Each structure stands twice: as C-alpha cells, then as structure tokens.
Amino acid sequence: MKKPMRKVDQAKIRQRKHIAFRMNLLFFSIFILFSMLIFRLGYLQIVKGEDYTRLLEQKEEIAVNTSVPRGRIYDRTGKILVDNKPMNAITYTKATSTTAMEMYDIAEELSKLIEQDTKRVTIGDKRDFWILLNPDEAKAKVSAEEISEIGEDGTKSKQDIQREVNKLTRERVTDDELNSFSDHELEVLAIYREMMSGYAYSPQIIKSGNVTEEEFAAVSERLSDFEGVNTTTDWDRVKFSDSTILGTMTSPIEGLPLTHLDYYLARDYSRNDRIGRSYFEQYYEELLKGQKTIVKNVKDRTGRVIETKTVREGEPGKDLVLSVDSELQESLEKLLSDKLLELKKNSTSGLLDRAFLVMMDPNNGEVLSLIGKRLVKDEDSGRWEVRDYAYGTFTSAYEVGSTIKLATVLAGYSEGVLSVGDVKIDEPIYIAGSNPKRSLFNQNGRYAISDIQALGRSSNVYMFRIAMSLGNAVYRPHMPLPIDVKGFDRLRNAYASFGLGVKTEIDLPGEYSGQIGNDVDKGKLLDFAIGQYDTYTPLQLAQYVSTVANGGYRVAPKILKEIREPSSDGETLGALLQETEVKVLNRINNTEAEIEQVKKGMNYVYYGPNGTAPNLFNGASYTAAGKTGTAQSSYYGDDRSKYGMASVNLTHVGFAPADEPEVAYALVIPYASTDRGHYPSRDANKLVREALDIYFDLKDKRDKVNQVETTDHEIGRNNDTKTNEEE
C-alpha cells in the first residue's frame, strides 16, 4: 500500500514546475529577442545597407568643383558653333579647419606673385577685412555694457548675441577706417575675398582668363609653400555664331542665379558654378554641364585632412548636334538683314523694326533655320543696325492675315459645314452697324468660286461664310448678324490642332503661345477666320504649314538632333549616343482628300491664273505650294511712343517641293507699312523665292560633292581590287 504524498513533497514538485516554466519562458524570451536582433541586423545590412552606405558616402565623398569642359555644340553638318577655350587659372581649396588668418597669410604671399583686380571689392569686404586686421580695435567697437544689454532678457542664445555684436561692429567701422587701406592691402583683400567665397574642400578660382605665363609659372613653382593653392586649366565658352538661340552662360562671378538657387543646389551644384542662363545652353544644361570630380577626404583624429582620394574622375559634358544648318542659316540671315534694311527705306516703313524667317523639315520637325532680325538705331552714327532676334520666332506673336485660310477651310471640312469642291458666292458682306467686308480682289461684284480658287485668290468672303456656318449665323444683308459664340471655340480648337495659338513644344525655354482675342461682338468671328483676331508666332506658322505638308501630322519642332560622346579633338564627332525622336503631337481631323484639296489651293497661289503670287517660281528647278497673307494690325514694337499706331503685317507660308515636301517655310514681317492701302507684299514674296533658291542651290552643291566623293571611293576600291588580282 502506497504512502500518501506529503504536502511538503507536493509543494516542492509545484515549485520545480514553476521554476521550469519560468526558465522556459525566460529562454523563449531570450530566443525571441535574439531573433529580433538578428532580424534587425539583417534588415539594416541587407535591405538598408546600400542606403546607409550612400549616406555615409555623401558625408565622406565631396563633389569637387573642378573645371571640366562643357559639351560642344555643332550644327547638323558637323560645323562647330560653340567650343571651349582653355585658360590658365589659379585656385584655392580651403579646409574646414583653415583659419581666416591662415588664409590672409596665403593671400599676402600670393599678392607678391600675381596681380589682382580690385574692382570687385565691396564695402562689406572692406569692413570684414578691417576687422580681421584690427581685432582689438574692432572688439572695442561694442562695449561690455552693450553686450550685457543685448542678452539681458535671457531669451537669446550665445550665437544670437554674438551675431548682433558682429552686426554692430561692422556698422561702426568708419569711412576713414575703410579708406585707410593701401593699394597693396586692397590687392591682398581682392585675393582674400575670392579665397573666402568657396566651399570647404571645393576649389575656388582666384584668377582665371588673364593669368600670365609668368604668374602661372611663379605660383606653380611654389605650390608646396601655399597649402590649398593650385594651378590648373579653366575653360571659357567661345561662340562661332551670333544666333541668340544658342544661349548664354553665367560667369564664375555670377554663379547660380538667385531665381533658381534652390533648384540647382538640390542637384549638387555649388553657388559659384557656371550654368546655361538662356535658351539652348539653359534647356540642355544637364547634358552640357559635365561631371565634377568626386573625391574622398581621409582625416586624422583631429579632423585634419591627411589624404584626398579620387573616387570618380570628372567628365566633359556631352556634345550636342543641332538640327540647324549653319551655312543655310548664315545665307538666309544675310538675305533677311539686307531686305529689312532695304524695306526700311520706304516712305511708309516708319514702324518696321523686325522680320522673321523659319525653315523646317515638315516630316520630322527638325528646324533647319530659325531667323529673327531686329533694327536698332546706333546712337552715335544715327544709322540703323541689324541685331539678332532669333528667339523672337517663338517668343513674339502677330496677326498673320490670310495665311490662316488653309486652316479655316480645313476647319470647315472637319466641322461639317463645308465639303470638298463647294462653290460659294464672293460678294461684299453688309452687316448692320459695321463697314462692308470684302475680298481684296472683288470690291463690288459677285463671283462664284470654289474652295481651291478661294485659297488661290485669297477670298475673304469665302472664309466669312465658313465662319458664319460655324457660328450658326444666318446672313441677311444690312441686318444684324447674331452669332453663336461657340463658333469661336470651334474655330480656335481647329486652329490649335495645327499648332496655332498653342505652344509648338520646341526644345527651347520661354515659348509664347500668342494672344487670344476676347471681343465676341458682331463680325469678330469673321475677322478671326481671316487671321485678324488672335496672334501667332512665326514658329507656330511653320509648324502649321508643316502639318499640311506632311499629310496632317502636327510634329513638335526640335533644335537638338543628336547627343554624342565628347569629341577627342573638337573636329571629329564623338560616338553617337542618341538621336532625338520625332514627336508627333496629334493628327488633324481631316481626310487625305481634304488635305490634298487645300494643297491644290496652295498650288493655285503660285501657278493659278489669278493666284496672289503669280509667276513667283517661274524658271525654278523645283515646285512649291504656299499662301500669302496681309493683316491690319497695331504697332507694339520697341518704340513705346508709337504704341497702337495702325500698320500692316506681311506673312507667307509654304513648302517645297510641292509633291514631296522636304522643307516648310514661314515668313513674317510685322509693321511692314503704315499705309494699309499700299504695302510691299511683292518684296516679301520675292524674299521667299530667294530663300528657297538658296536652300536648293546649297542642296545641289552638296549632292554634287557627295557624288564626286562616292565616285572617287569607287575608283579607289576598283584600283585596290585590280591590284589584288594582279598579285
């Protein structure tokens, strides 16, 4: 018989079980904690390792502001337009531990070896320099009592108090003290201020461009004596074209523009970096700028840099090839400049001060020439001078007149108010409360004309009737003309599909879309239909006529043709990296038959019996199709005293060859005449003919050169083959 278990034994058993449970719980908790620790370490090392490594590199590795060559810019034939000129330069790189007095001592020694211009020295520089050289006198500028008063409320930190003391000290430096510097001290100051303007561990240019060979050699020989000083090569931008669309650069003095400071600083620029300031240089800054050298500073325990290792060498910027043909551009610039000066001699050309000519490939959007010229009177000689105004081709807009009629007819087709071949009566339109509206060629008669004739003869009335239909208006002679304002939207939307009144999306900054009319009274819709309401840029006109030429596709014009690796010698193009793609923005809502009908009307302009530019291309080796235009306008040019004066704009658009277009063109001559009854439209037409002759003559010349080179190559290859056979 078993003995009953004693209570003491039962208590011990329960105690052992409790201890075992607690131990198990403890071990399990330790296991969980270690698992979490291992998981966390694995997460930090595997998942976040690269991120933390990158953060560490950002602190350890520094993008040094070395001067790398900016990418060159070439035209489509390989002719260089913008290059880099190497220059001797002297730089200084300061460390975080460098004191102001150490920098002053270096500046003092450098002043014995180089000459430094003192023009950039400011009053603020002089104040800071005087305080540096006269620490005891500067300290006495603010008394102990004043310092106590500044911090007596107890709300300001030591830094805030010192900041106010420094401000008072600078303000109390007298004019006599500022003027006490000798010429030599000012020169030392000029060097010192350049040394102070840079970031730690980033070279700052002390002198560049005008460093003599003697100065360069003298400093180079003593580099070991000047910690942080170096002699190197800097680069200056050199332009071989006057075209303003190439853009400009900021200087090291200007550095980053204040208007975009945060934008560039967020992209690892330094404040004194040179950047593209306008147009092409600005738009393609990321490609042209090059890559700075990245270095890693090795420091000792005190924070002193004991070694600098290069992590990544600097790289020149990419070379960019433009779509522009510089030889064509230069010839057309001379043509337009000469014509502008010639037209200015007319008695009615008092307001004439600019002209524009754009040529582009209608099939891919490549801009072949982008020309704008402006007349400016020289103050000394009193003569008119021609200045480049290429950017005006996409930043200024004008009433374009009858050249808009191609889009008006196509809008009529697409909106269902006009059919191909429709015939309408051209006669004066009489609307109550307004002057009669007529076609120029028909002042009082009645003529039945087709859509082709309406374009070729430039019938205003044919376009008026299309506009009336778009505005659901019923015309009754001498009665009011109630028009549905939705007609404006229908016509404006149709125009926009061609690129009129909207941005062309050219790869240049600052494009203007034009001005929209806001008066919807009476016959304004009729004026709209003949190009005397909204305004358009010359580039928009070129895109518009290109859309007609290529069969209805609106293609974005482009200046950049290719991106290439940096050239090794500046003459031979580097390896091709990328060709700019053709960017089709939309297709107009018209059939091929409708577009072909409009092209027939454009053909009529040049070759029809009553065209507005008859016989213009007689004797030419090519055919063309186009549309002329005139518009009543008001002057809003450079002379504000003449704002609002009545004038006439001349326009002309087209493409060639007529059957297989390879070049589209747009000519705009704003404010060509102050006499709305007489204007030099024939001169404008002649200019178009001469421009196309230049284009095709240049093409023929190049074709012949290519044929000769091909023949020579084939002869050489045949001779090589014969030699091999003989052997």
KOLFIPA-217774 format. One record per residue (C-alpha): z, x, y. Coordinates in steps of 0.25 Angstrom, whole numbers, plus 2048, in hexadecimal, padded with zeros to 3 digits. Layout:
# KOLFIPA-217774
SITE    c3    c1    c2
SITE     Z     X     Y
...
END
This chain:
# KOLFIPA-217774
SITE    c3    c1    c2
SITE   800   800   800
SITE   7FB   806   80E
SITE   805   808   818
SITE   803   801   825
SITE   7FE   809   830
SITE   808   80D   83A
SITE   806   809   849
SITE   806   817   84D
SITE   7FB   81B   844
SITE   7F3   80F   849
SITE   7F5   814   858
SITE   7F0   822   854
SITE   7E4   81C   84E
SITE   7E1   814   85A
SITE   7E4   820   863
SITE   7DA   828   85B
SITE   7CF   81D   85C
SITE   7D1   81C   86B
SITE   7D0   82B   86D
SITE   7C4   82C   865
SITE   7BE   820   86D
SITE   7C1   827   87A
SITE   7BC   834   875
SITE   7AF   82E   870
SITE   7AE   827   87E
SITE   7B0   834   885
SITE   7A6   83B   87D
SITE   79C   830   87F
SITE   79E   830   88E
SITE   79C   83F   88E
SITE   78F   83D   886
SITE   78A   833   890
SITE   78E   83C   89C
SITE   787   848   896
SITE   77B   83F   892
SITE   77A   83A   8A1
SITE   77C   848   8A6
SITE   771   84D   89D
SITE   768   842   8A1
SITE   76B   844   8AF
SITE   768   853   8AE
SITE   75B   850   8A6
SITE   757   846   8B1
SITE   759   850   8BC
SITE   752   85B   8B5
SITE   746   853   8AF
SITE   744   847   8B7
SITE   749   84C   8C5
SITE   747   85B   8C3
SITE   73A   85C   8CA
SITE   73F   854   8D6
SITE   74B   85D   8D8
SITE   743   86A   8D6
SITE   739   865   8E0
SITE   745   862   8EA
SITE   74A   870   8E7
SITE   73D   876   8EA
SITE   73C   86E   8F7
SITE   748   875   8FB
SITE   745   883   8F6
SITE   736   883   8F8
SITE   730   883   906
SITE   722   87F   90B
SITE   720   88B   914
SITE   717   888   920
SITE   70D   893   91D
SITE   6FF   892   924
SITE   6F5   88E   919
SITE   6E7   88C   91D
SITE   6E3   87D   91F
SITE   6D8   878   918
SITE   6CA   87A   91E
SITE   6C1   86E   922
SITE   6B2   86F   91E
SITE   6A6   865   921
SITE   69E   85F   915
SITE   695   86B   915
SITE   6A0   876   913
SITE   6A0   87A   922
SITE   6AE   87D   927
SITE   6B3   875   932
SITE   6C2   879   933
SITE   6C7   886   92E
SITE   6D4   88F   92F
SITE   6D5   89B   937
SITE   6DF   8A6   932
SITE   6E8   8AB   93D
SITE   6F3   8B6   93D
SITE   701   8AF   93E
SITE   710   8B3   93F
SITE   71A   8AA   939
SITE   729   8A9   937
SITE   731   8A3   92C
SITE   740   8A1   92F
SITE   74B   89E   924
SITE   756   894   925
SITE   760   8A0   927
SITE   758   8A6   933
SITE   760   8A6   940
SITE   75A   8A4   94D
SITE   75E   8B2   952
SITE   757   8B8   946
SITE   74A   8B0   94A
SITE   74C   8B5   958
SITE   74C   8C3   954
SITE   740   8C2   94C
SITE   739   8BB   958
SITE   73D   8C7   961
SITE   737   8D1   957
SITE   72A   8C9   955
SITE   728   8C8   964
SITE   726   8D7   965
SITE   71A   8D5   95B
SITE   713   8C9   95F
SITE   710   8C1   96C
SITE   714   8B3   96C
SITE   710   8A8   976
SITE   71C   8A1   97D
SITE   715   895   981
SITE   71B   88C   976
SITE   729   890   97A
SITE   730   883   97F
SITE   73D   881   988
SITE   744   87D   97B
SITE   740   88A   975
SITE   746   892   981
SITE   753   88A   980
SITE   755   88D   972
SITE   751   89C   973
SITE   75A   89E   97F
SITE   766   898   977
SITE   762   8A2   96B
SITE   762   8AE   974
SITE   76F   8AA   97D
SITE   778   8A3   973
SITE   785   8A6   97B
SITE   77F   8A0   988
SITE   77A   894   980
SITE   787   892   97A
SITE   78D   891   988
SITE   784   886   98C
SITE   78D   87C   985
SITE   79C   87D   987
SITE   7A7   87B   97D
SITE   7AB   86E   985
SITE   79D   868   984
SITE   79D   86B   975
SITE   7AA   864   973
SITE   7A5   858   97B
SITE   799   857   973
SITE   7A1   856   966
SITE   7AE   84F   96B
SITE   7AB   841   966
SITE   7AB   847   958
SITE   79E   83F   953
SITE   795   84B   954
SITE   793   856   949
SITE   793   865   94C
SITE   784   864   94B
SITE   783   859   955
SITE   78C   860   95E
SITE   784   86E   95D
SITE   777   866   95F
SITE   77C   861   96C
SITE   781   86E   971
SITE   774   875   96D
SITE   76D   86A   975
SITE   776   86C   982
SITE   774   87B   980
SITE   765   87A   980
SITE   765   871   98C
SITE   76D   87A   994
SITE   764   886   993
SITE   760   888   9A1
SITE   752   88B   9A7
SITE   756   899   9AB
SITE   75A   89C   99D
SITE   74D   896   997
SITE   745   89F   9A1
SITE   74D   8AB   99E
SITE   744   8B0   992
SITE   73B   8BC   994
SITE   72D   8BB   98F
SITE   731   8C3   983
SITE   73C   8B9   97F
SITE   733   8AE   981
SITE   729   8B4   977
SITE   735   8B6   96D
SITE   738   8A8   96F
SITE   72A   8A3   96D
SITE   72A   8AB   95F
SITE   738   8A6   95C
SITE   735   897   95E
SITE   729   898   954
SITE   733   89E   94A
SITE   73D   893   94C
SITE   733   888   94B
SITE   730   889   93C
SITE   738   884   930
SITE   740   88D   927
SITE   738   895   91D
SITE   72B   890   923
SITE   722   89A   92B
SITE   721   896   939
SITE   715   89C   941
SITE   71A   8A5   94D
SITE   70C   8A9   951
SITE   6FE   8A5   94C
SITE   6F0   8A6   950
SITE   6F1   8B0   95B
SITE   6F9   8BB   953
SITE   6F2   8C8   956
SITE   6EF   8D2   94B
SITE   6F9   8DC   951
SITE   704   8D1   951
SITE   701   8CD   943
SITE   702   8DC   93E
SITE   70E   8DF   946
SITE   716   8D3   941
SITE   711   8D6   932
SITE   716   8E4   933
SITE   724   8DF   936
SITE   726   8D3   92D
SITE   731   8D9   926
SITE   739   8DA   933
SITE   737   8CB   936
SITE   73D   8C2   92C
SITE   735   8B5   92B
SITE   729   8BB   933
SITE   71B   8BB   92C
SITE   70D   8BE   930
SITE   703   8B4   929
SITE   6F6   8AD   92B
SITE   6F5   89F   932
SITE   6E9   896   933
SITE   6E3   88F   93F
SITE   6D9   883   93E
SITE   6CB   886   942
SITE   6C1   87B   944
SITE   6B2   87D   944
SITE   6AF   86F   948
SITE   6B2   867   955
SITE   6B4   85A   94D
SITE   6C1   853   951
SITE   6C2   84C   943
SITE   6C6   85A   93D
SITE   6D3   858   944
SITE   6DD   862   94A
SITE   6E9   869   945
SITE   6F7   86B   94B
SITE   6FB   879   94F
SITE   708   880   949
SITE   70E   87D   957
SITE   70C   86E   956
SITE   70F   86D   947
SITE   711   85F   941
SITE   70E   854   94B
SITE   71B   84C   94F
SITE   714   83F   94C
SITE   713   843   93D
SITE   71E   84D   93B
SITE   726   845   931
SITE   719   843   929
SITE   716   851   928
SITE   724   856   926
SITE   725   84D   91A
SITE   719   854   914
SITE   71F   862   915
SITE   719   866   922
SITE   720   86F   92C
SITE   721   86B   93A
SITE   718   877   93F
SITE   70D   874   934
SITE   6FF   872   93A
SITE   6F9   865   935
SITE   6EC   85E   938
SITE   6EE   856   945
SITE   6E2   84D   945
SITE   6D6   847   93D
SITE   6D1   84F   931
SITE   6DC   85A   932
SITE   6E6   84F   932
SITE   6E1   846   928
SITE   6DF   851   91D
SITE   6EC   859   921
SITE   6F1   858   912
SITE   6E4   85F   90D
SITE   6E2   869   918
SITE   6F0   86E   91A
SITE   6F2   877   90E
SITE   6FF   87A   906
SITE   70A   882   90C
SITE   711   88D   904
SITE   71D   889   8FD
SITE   728   894   8FB
SITE   736   894   8F5
SITE   741   89C   8FC
SITE   74B   8A3   8F4
SITE   758   8A4   8FB
SITE   765   8AC   8F8
SITE   773   8A6   8F9
SITE   774   8A7   908
SITE   767   89F   909
SITE   75F   8AB   90E
SITE   750   8AB   908
SITE   74E   8B7   900
SITE   741   8B4   8FA
SITE   735   8AA   8FC
SITE   72D   8A6   8F0
SITE   71F   89F   8F2
SITE   71F   892   8E9
SITE   711   88E   8ED
SITE   707   895   8F6
SITE   701   88E   902
SITE   6F3   888   900
SITE   6E8   885   90A
SITE   6E4   877   90D
SITE   6D8   870   906
SITE   6CB   872   90C
SITE   6C4   865   911
SITE   6B5   862   911
SITE   6B1   857   91B
SITE   6A6   84D   919
SITE   6A1   851   927
SITE   694   859   928
SITE   697   862   934
SITE   689   866   936
SITE   685   858   937
SITE   691   855   940
SITE   68E   860   949
SITE   680   85C   94B
SITE   684   84D   94E
SITE   68F   851   957
SITE   685   859   960
SITE   67C   84D   95F
SITE   686   843   963
SITE   68C   84C   96E
SITE   67E   84E   974
SITE   67B   83F   974
SITE   689   83C   97A
SITE   686   845   986
SITE   678   840   987
SITE   67D   832   988
SITE   688   835   992
SITE   67D   838   99C
SITE   678   829   99C
SITE   67C   821   9A9
SITE   683   817   9A0
SITE   68B   820   998
SITE   697   821   9A1
SITE   6A1   81D   995
SITE   69A   824   98A
SITE   6A4   82F   985
SITE   6A3   82F   975
SITE   69A   82D   969
SITE   69B   82E   95A
SITE   692   830   94E
SITE   697   82F   940
SITE   68F   832   933
SITE   694   830   925
SITE   68F   82F   917
SITE   68F   820   914
SITE   691   821   905
SITE   69D   82A   904
SITE   6A3   829   912
SITE   6A2   838   916
SITE   6A2   83A   925
SITE   696   843   928
SITE   699   844   937
SITE   6A3   83E   940
SITE   6A0   840   94E
SITE   6A6   83B   95B
SITE   6A3   841   969
SITE   6AA   83F   976
SITE   6A6   842   984
SITE   6B1   849   98D
SITE   6AE   84E   99B
SITE   6B2   85C   99E
SITE   6BC   85C   9AA
SITE   6B7   86A   9AF
SITE   6A8   868   9AD
SITE   6A7   859   9AE
SITE   69D   859   9A2
SITE   69E   850   996
SITE   6A3   857   989
SITE   6A1   852   97B
SITE   6AE   853   973
SITE   6B0   850   964
SITE   6B5   841   961
SITE   6B2   840   952
SITE   6C0   839   950
SITE   6BB   82E   959
SITE   6B1   82A   94E
SITE   6BD   823   947
SITE   6C8   822   952
SITE   6C0   81A   95D
SITE   6B9   80D   95B
SITE   6AE   806   963
SITE   6A6   7F9   963
SITE   69A   7FC   95B
SITE   690   7F1   95E
SITE   684   7ED   955
SITE   687   7F8   94A
SITE   691   7ED   945
SITE   686   7E4   942
SITE   684   7E9   934
SITE   692   7E5   930
SITE   690   7D8   937
SITE   684   7D4   92F
SITE   68B   7D9   922
SITE   697   7D1   926
SITE   68E   7C4   928
SITE   689   7C7   91A
SITE   697   7C9   913
SITE   69D   7BD   91A
SITE   692   7B4   916
SITE   68D   7B0   924
SITE   680   7B8   923
SITE   676   7BA   917
SITE   66C   7C6   915
SITE   660   7C3   91D
SITE   666   7B8   926
SITE   65E   7B5   933
SITE   665   7B1   940
SITE   660   7AE   94E
SITE   663   7B8   958
SITE   665   7B2   966
SITE   66F   7B2   971
SITE   67D   7AD   96E
SITE   683   7A4   978
SITE   692   7A1   977
SITE   699   799   982
SITE   6A1   7A2   98B
SITE   69A   7AF   988
SITE   68E   7B7   98B
SITE   682   7B5   982
SITE   682   7BE   975
SITE   674   7C4   972
SITE   66D   7CF   969
SITE   668   7DA   972
SITE   65A   7D9   96D
SITE   65A   7CA   96F
SITE   65F   7C5   97D
SITE   659   7B6   97D
SITE   650   7B4   971
SITE   652   7AE   963
SITE   64F   7B7   957
SITE   651   7B4   948
SITE   656   7C2   942
SITE   65A   7C6   934
SITE   667   7CE   931
SITE   65E   7DB   930
SITE   658   7D8   93D
SITE   666   7D5   943
SITE   66B   7E2   93F
SITE   65E   7EA   943
SITE   65C   7E3   951
SITE   66C   7E2   953
SITE   66D   7D3   955
SITE   67A   7CF   95B
SITE   677   7C1   959
SITE   675   7C2   94A
SITE   683   7C8   949
SITE   689   7BD   953
SITE   684   7B3   949
SITE   68B   7BA   93D
SITE   698   7BB   945
SITE   697   7AC   949
SITE   696   7A9   93A
SITE   6A1   7B2   936
SITE   6AA   7AA   941
SITE   6A5   79D   93C
SITE   69F   79A   94A
SITE   694   790   94E
SITE   68C   795   959
SITE   687   78B   964
SITE   680   791   970
SITE   688   791   97D
SITE   694   78B   975
SITE   6A2   792   971
SITE   6A2   79A   964
SITE   6AE   797   95C
SITE   6B0   7A2   952
SITE   6BA   7A3   947
SITE   6C2   7AF   949
SITE   6C1   7B2   93B
SITE   6B3   7B7   93D
SITE   6B9   7C3   944
SITE   6C1   7C7   937
SITE   6B5   7C4   92E
SITE   6AC   7CE   936
SITE   6B7   7D8   938
SITE   6BA   7D8   929
SITE   6AC   7DA   926
SITE   6AB   7E6   930
SITE   6B7   7EC   92A
SITE   6B0   7ED   91D
SITE   6A6   7F7   923
SITE   6B2   7FF   929
SITE   6B0   7F9   937
SITE   6BE   7F6   93E
SITE   6C6   7FD   933
SITE   6C9   80C   930
SITE   6BE   813   929
SITE   6C9   81B   921
SITE   6C3   828   925
SITE   6CC   834   921
SITE   6D0   837   92F
SITE   6DC   832   937
SITE   6DC   829   943
SITE   6D1   820   93F
SITE   6D0   814   948
SITE   6CB   806   943
SITE   6C6   801   950
SITE   6CA   7F5   959
SITE   6CA   7E7   955
SITE   6C5   7DC   95F
SITE   6CF   7D1   962
SITE   6C7   7C7   96A
SITE   6C2   7BB   961
SITE   6BD   7B3   96D
SITE   6AF   7AD   96E
SITE   6A4   7B7   969
SITE   6AC   7C3   966
SITE   6A9   7C1   957
SITE   69A   7C2   95B
SITE   69D   7CF   962
SITE   6A5   7D4   956
SITE   698   7D2   94E
SITE   690   7DC   956
SITE   69A   7E7   958
SITE   6A1   7E4   965
SITE   6AF   7E0   961
SITE   6B7   7E9   958
SITE   6B5   7F8   959
SITE   6B2   802   94E
SITE   6B2   811   94D
SITE   6A5   81A   94B
SITE   6AA   81D   93D
SITE   6AC   80F   939
SITE   69E   80D   93D
SITE   699   818   934
SITE   6A2   812   928
SITE   69C   804   92B
SITE   68D   809   92B
SITE   690   811   91F
SITE   695   805   918
SITE   688   7FE   91A
SITE   680   80B   916
SITE   687   80D   908
SITE   686   7FE   904
SITE   693   7F8   909
SITE   69E   802   905
SITE   6A8   806   910
SITE   6AB   815   90E
SITE   6B6   81C   915
SITE   6B0   827   91D
SITE   6B6   835   919
SITE   6B7   843   920
SITE   6BC   84A   914
SITE   6B2   84D   90A
SITE   6B9   857   901
SITE   6C6   85F   8FE
SITE   6C5   86D   8FA
SITE   6CD   879   8F6
SITE   6CF   883   901
SITE   6C3   88C   903
SITE   6C5   89A   900
SITE   6BC   89F   90B
SITE   6BA   894   915
SITE   6AC   893   911
SITE   6AA   88F   903
SITE   6B1   881   900
SITE   6BC   881   8F6
SITE   6BD   879   8E9
SITE   6BB   86A   8EB
SITE   6C8   863   8E9
SITE   6C4   855   8EC
SITE   6B8   84C   8F2
SITE   6BC   841   8FB
SITE   6B9   834   8F4
SITE   6B1   829   8FA
SITE   6BA   81E   8FF
SITE   6B3   810   8FF
SITE   6BC   807   907
SITE   6B4   7FA   904
SITE   6A7   7F3   902
SITE   6A2   7E9   90C
SITE   6A0   7DB   907
SITE   691   7DB   907
SITE   686   7DB   8FD
SITE   67C   7E7   8FB
SITE   671   7DD   900
SITE   679   7DA   90D
SITE   67B   7E9   910
SITE   66C   7EC   90D
SITE   668   7E1   917
SITE   671   7E8   922
SITE   66B   7F5   91F
SITE   65D   7EF   921
SITE   662   7EB   92F
SITE   667   7F9   932
SITE   659   7FE   92E
SITE   653   7F4   937
SITE   65B   7FA   943
SITE   653   807   941
SITE   646   803   93B
SITE   644   7F4   93E
SITE   63A   7EF   949
SITE   645   7EB   952
SITE   651   7F4   94E
SITE   65B   7F9   958
SITE   658   807   955
SITE   649   807   952
SITE   641   813   94E
SITE   64E   81B   94E
SITE   64B   823   941
SITE   63C   824   943
SITE   638   831   93C
SITE   645   833   935
SITE   645   839   927
SITE   650   82F   923
SITE   652   820   925
SITE   65F   819   92C
SITE   665   80C   92E
SITE   66E   809   939
SITE   673   7FF   944
SITE   674   802   953
SITE   67F   7FC   95C
SITE   684   7FA   96A
SITE   691   7F4   96F
SITE   696   7EF   97C
SITE   6A4   7F6   97E
SITE   6AE   7FA   988
SITE   6B2   809   98A
SITE   6BF   80E   985
SITE   6BC   81D   984
SITE   6C3   829   98A
SITE   6C2   825   999
SITE   6CD   81A   99B
SITE   6C8   817   9A9
SITE   6BB   811   9A3
SITE   6C2   808   998
SITE   6BC   7FB   996
SITE   6AE   7FE   99C
SITE   6A2   7F8   996
SITE   69A   801   98D
SITE   690   801   981
SITE   693   807   973
SITE   687   80C   96B
SITE   688   80D   95B
SITE   67F   810   950
SITE   681   810   941
SITE   678   812   935
SITE   675   81A   928
SITE   66A   823   922
SITE   662   823   91A
SITE   661   814   91A
SITE   65E   813   90B
SITE   668   81D   906
SITE   673   81F   911
SITE   679   82D   912
SITE   67E   82D   920
SITE   684   822   928
SITE   686   823   937
SITE   68D   81D   943
SITE   68B   820   952
SITE   694   81A   95D
SITE   692   81D   96C
SITE   69D   815   973
SITE   69C   812   982
SITE   68D   817   982
SITE   689   80F   98E
SITE   68F   807   999
SITE   683   7FF   99B
SITE   683   7F4   990
SITE   674   7F1   992
SITE   670   800   990
SITE   675   80A   986
SITE   670   816   97F
SITE   66E   810   971
SITE   661   817   96F
SITE   669   824   971
SITE   673   820   967
SITE   668   81D   95D
SITE   661   82A   95F
SITE   66E   831   95D
SITE   66F   82A   94F
SITE   661   82F   94B
SITE   664   83D   950
SITE   671   83D   948
SITE   66A   839   93B
SITE   65F   843   93D
SITE   66A   84E   93E
SITE   670   848   931
SITE   663   848   929
SITE   65E   855   92E
SITE   66B   85C   92A
SITE   66A   856   91C
SITE   65B   85A   91B
SITE   65E   868   91F
SITE   66A   869   915
SITE   661   863   90A
SITE   656   86E   90C
SITE   661   879   90C
SITE   666   873   8FF
SITE   658   873   8F9
SITE   656   881   8FC
SITE   663   885   8F6
SITE   660   87D   8EA
SITE   652   884   8E9
SITE   658   892   8EB
SITE   662   88F   8E0
SITE   658   88A   8D6
SITE   64F   896   8D9
SITE   65B   89F   8D7
SITE   65E   898   8CA
SITE   650   899   8C5
SITE   64F   8A8   8C8
SITE   65C   8AA   8C0
SITE   656   8A3   8B4
SITE   649   8AB   8B5
SITE   652   8B8   8B5
SITE   65A   8B3   8A9
SITE   64D   8B0   8A2
SITE   647   8BE   8A5
SITE   653   8C4   8A0
END
